[in-house]
Amino acid sequence: QVQLVESGGGLVQAGGSLRLSCAASGRTFSSYVLGWFRQAPGKEREFVAGLYWSGGNTKYADSVKGRFTISRDNAKTTLYLQMNGLKPEDTAVYHCAAGWSPVQRIATMPNWYDIWGQGTQVTVSS
């Protein structure tokens, strides 16, 4: 059974940092794109960052470029999102997601991904 489990969320002041983790299990992810999405109350789920597992290439939303870094640990099959310079508008539930892809192209639409974690809350106070 394929499973994604997020952790690392919490409450932080503006300007602070958090690192989210997404533990993946149940299969190998060598031909998968793994991504981070977030959803704030009353808003649609939006793409934050993505990574092609075997190649390591990455893509970021403009709103987080230069502040967030996506990475992976092959040995632990874990995806990370290092978030620095957090802003109140970053407050949301953060989900990791996975989707199979034969090419190193990172999709940004949520409905492309077919495996999702349960999410972890990130709250940034002003």
ABEGO torsion letter per residue (X at the ends): XBBBBBBGBEBBBBGBBBBBBBBBBGBBAAABBBBBBBBBBGBBBBBABBBBAAAGBBBBBAAABGABBBBBBAAAGBBBBBBBGBBAAABBBBBBBBBBBABBBBBABAAABABBBAEBBBBBBX
